[in-house]
Structures are given as C-alpha cells and as structure tokens.
Amino acid sequence: MLFNAVPDIKFTKFLLFVNCLVPLALLGWDAYHHRLGANPTEFATRSTGVLTLIFLFLTLSVTPLRRLTKANWLIKFRKMLGLYAFFYGALHLLTYVWFDKFFNLPEIVKDTWQRRFILVGMTSFLLMIPLALTSTNAAVKRLGGKRWAKLHKLVYVTAVGGVIHYWMIVKAITSTQIAFAAVLAALLGARVVFRLTRPQAKAQKPQPRAVASK
C-alpha cells in the first residue's frame, strides 16, 4: 500500500536532493573539526569512493524495486541518484588529484599506468561522464530512446569496475567488499531474472474470415 500511493513528486525530489547532500555535509563537518583521522586525504578519498558505489547501487535498485512493487513513479528519482553517483565520483577523483597528487598531471598519468586499481577506477569514472552528459530529456530526444538506453547500459560496467576498484585497494578481504559484491550481484541478477521471465507476446494465429450468409 505504501508504494501504491503516489507521493508529491516535487516535494519528494526536494527531500531526496537534500538528503543526498547529508554525507558530504558530515564529511565537511568532520574535516572542519579535524576528525578525519591520521590521514585525512585517505579518509576523504575512501569515503567519497564508498559514497559513489552506494549511489550507483541506489540508481541500479530503482528498476528492480519498481518492477517488484509496481510503483512506476520511482523511475522519476533515478536520474537524480545517478547524477549524485557522478557527483561523488568526481569528488573522489578530485581528492586524489588535488590532495594526493597536487594536480601534477605527469605524476597522475604515471601513477595510473603503474597502479592497476587506479586505472580501473579512472576508467569507471570516465564511463560515467557520457551518462551524466546525456541525462537530460533533450539528450534522450536527440539520441533517440533506443540509442540512449543502449548508452546508459554503461552504468553496469561502471558499477562492476567500481566494485573491482574497491576490491583491489584493500588486499585483505573484508566484509564491506563482500557486501558490495553481493549487492551488485543481486542487482544485476535481478535484471537477468526479469528478462528471462518477461512474458513473451503470443503469436496471433490468423483467424478464418467469417463467410457472409447469403
């Protein structure tokens, strides 16, 4: 019943917009009060990276949740969640480029090629750029619905790359790594199940024409 009731979309979007900024506000608050631990740069980089994955998962969860609950209005929040995933991904990259490498481009390129987990993460972020740039209704019209849908399947590659990137950072297997991998497997697996169980349109057999009575 909760999902069947259509909420005030504008107000709900506003609430979602504000709540998506709460993690950033908390991170900024801790930074202002010097509560980021012994290595603030690493803490900020890890936090924004985790937030990027969380918002990617939230974006991917819209379709399965909509299919299971029949609440089609949930689709209206997918774009905002996806843009927040890109936003936190950009912050994640910025903390590395700014606070770790101080915008030293040759050093960034060298580090990217030498450390595979950075290459995977950088590739995943670059794949998010066309998704963010084509998130508007005008882009959908310009590309056409089918081409736009095919392009936005890159989000699956981005999410997989993000999880691999996170796994490669920490050498020891942690519960968080397992949880991220399990959530992604569930979200992608749900799509496979939906596709396999999608009702196929039955072929309509041609009906014999009725012979007009004389």
C-alpha positions in Angstrom: 0.0 0.0 0.0 2.9 2.4 0.8 4.3 2.1 -2.7 1.0 2.2 -4.4 0.3 5.7 -3.1 1.9 8.2 -5.4 3.7 10.9 -3.4 4.1 14.5 -4.1 7.0 14.1 -6.7 8.4 17.7 -6.4 8.5 17.6 -2.6 9.9 14.1 -2.6 12.6 15.1 -5.1 13.5 18.1 -2.9 13.8 15.8 0.2 15.9 13.3 -1.8 18.1 16.2 -3.1 18.8 17.4 0.4 19.4 14.0 2.0 21.8 13.1 -0.7 24.0 16.0 0.4 24.0 14.9 4.0 27.0 12.6 3.7 29.0 15.5 2.1 27.9 17.8 4.9 29.0 15.3 7.6 32.4 14.8 5.8 32.9 18.6 5.7 31.9 18.9 9.3 34.4 16.3 10.4 37.1 17.9 8.2 36.4 21.3 9.8 36.8 19.9 13.2 39.9 17.8 12.3 38.2 14.5 12.8 39.4 12.7 9.7 42.0 10.6 11.4 45.7 10.4 11.0 45.5 10.5 7.2 42.7 13.0 6.2 43.4 12.6 2.5 43.0 8.8 2.5 39.8 9.1 4.7 38.2 11.6 2.3 39.2 9.6 -0.7 37.9 6.3 0.7 34.6 8.0 1.9 33.8 9.6 -1.4 34.6 6.4 -3.2 32.3 4.4 -1.0 29.6 7.0 -1.5 30.0 6.7 -5.2 29.3 3.0 -5.1 26.4 3.4 -2.7 24.7 5.9 -5.1 25.4 3.7 -8.1 23.7 0.9 -6.2 20.8 3.1 -5.4 20.5 4.1 -9.0 20.5 0.4 -10.1 18.0 -0.5 -7.4 15.2 1.7 -8.9 14.3 -0.6 -11.7 14.1 -3.9 -9.7 12.2 -2.1 -6.9 9.8 -0.6 -9.5 9.2 -4.0 -11.1 8.6 -5.7 -7.7 6.3 -3.0 -6.2 4.6 -1.8 -9.5 5.4 1.7 -8.3 6.3 3.2 -11.6 6.7 6.7 -10.0 10.1 5.5 -8.6 11.6 6.0 -12.1 11.4 9.8 -11.5 14.2 9.6 -9.0 16.7 7.5 -10.9 18.3 10.4 -12.8 18.9 12.4 -9.6 20.5 9.3 -7.9 22.7 8.7 -11.0 23.9 12.3 -11.0 24.7 12.1 -7.4 26.8 9.0 -8.1 28.7 11.0 -10.7 29.0 13.9 -8.3 30.6 11.8 -5.5 32.7 10.0 -8.1 34.0 13.4 -9.2 34.8 14.4 -5.6 36.5 11.0 -5.2 38.7 11.8 -8.2 39.3 15.4 -7.1 40.6 14.3 -3.6 43.1 12.1 -5.3 44.2 14.7 -8.0 44.2 17.6 -5.6 45.3 16.4 -2.2 47.4 13.4 -3.2 49.0 14.5 -6.5 48.5 18.3 -6.3 47.4 18.5 -9.9 50.7 17.0 -11.1 49.4 15.6 -14.4 52.6 13.6 -15.4 52.6 12.1 -12.0 48.9 11.2 -12.2 49.4 9.6 -15.6 52.4 7.6 -14.4 50.5 6.5 -11.2 47.5 5.5 -13.2 49.5 3.2 -15.5 51.6 1.7 -12.7 48.8 1.0 -10.3 46.1 -1.1 -11.8 43.4 -0.3 -9.2 43.7 3.4 -10.2 43.4 2.5 -13.9 40.2 0.5 -13.2 38.8 3.3 -11.1 39.7 6.0 -13.6 38.2 4.0 -16.4 35.0 3.5 -14.4 34.7 7.3 -13.8 35.4 8.2 -17.4 32.5 5.9 -18.4 30.2 7.9 -16.1 30.9 11.1 -18.0 28.7 10.4 -21.1 26.0 9.1 -18.8 25.9 12.4 -16.9 26.1 14.5 -20.1 23.2 12.6 -21.6 20.9 12.6 -18.5 18.7 15.4 -19.8 15.4 15.0 -21.6 16.9 16.9 -24.6 19.6 14.3 -24.8 17.1 11.5 -24.9 15.3 13.1 -27.8 18.5 13.9 -29.6 19.9 10.3 -29.3 16.6 8.5 -29.6 15.2 6.3 -26.9 16.9 3.0 -28.1 20.3 4.5 -28.6 20.0 6.4 -25.2 19.0 3.1 -23.5 22.0 1.3 -25.0 24.4 4.0 -24.0 23.2 4.0 -20.4 23.8 0.3 -20.0 27.4 1.5 -19.4 26.2 2.0 -15.8 26.6 -1.7 -15.4 30.2 -1.6 -16.5 30.8 1.4 -14.3 29.4 -0.4 -11.2 31.3 -3.6 -11.9 34.5 -1.5 -12.3 33.8 0.4 -9.1 33.5 -2.8 -7.1 36.7 -4.2 -8.7 38.4 -1.0 -7.9 37.4 -1.2 -4.3 38.5 -4.8 -4.0 41.9 -4.0 -5.5 42.5 -1.2 -3.0 42.3 -3.5 0.1 44.5 -6.6 -0.2 42.7 -8.4 2.6 39.1 -9.5 2.0 36.7 -7.5 4.2 33.0 -7.8 5.0 32.4 -4.5 3.2 34.0 -5.8 0.0 31.8 -8.9 0.2 28.7 -6.8 0.9 29.4 -4.6 -2.1 30.0 -7.5 -4.4 26.8 -9.3 -3.1 24.6 -6.2 -3.6 25.9 -5.7 -7.1 25.4 -9.4 -8.0 21.8 -9.2 -6.7 21.0 -6.0 -8.6 22.4 -7.4 -11.9 21.0 -10.9 -11.2 17.5 -9.4 -10.8 17.7 -7.9 -14.2 18.6 -11.3 -15.7 15.7 -12.9 -13.9 13.3 -10.2 -15.1 14.5 -10.6 -18.7 14.1 -14.4 -18.6 10.7 -14.3 -17.0 9.4 -11.5 -19.2 6.1 -12.6 -20.8 6.5 -13.1 -24.5 3.8 -11.8 -26.8 2.0 -14.8 -28.1 1.8 -15.1 -31.8 -1.6 -14.3 -33.0 -2.9 -17.0 -35.3 -4.8 -15.6 -38.3 -8.5 -16.1 -37.7 -10.5 -17.5 -40.7 -12.8 -14.9 -42.2 -16.4 -15.4 -41.5 -18.4 -16.4 -44.6 -21.2 -14.0 -45.1 -24.6 -15.8 -45.2 -26.4 -15.5 -48.4 
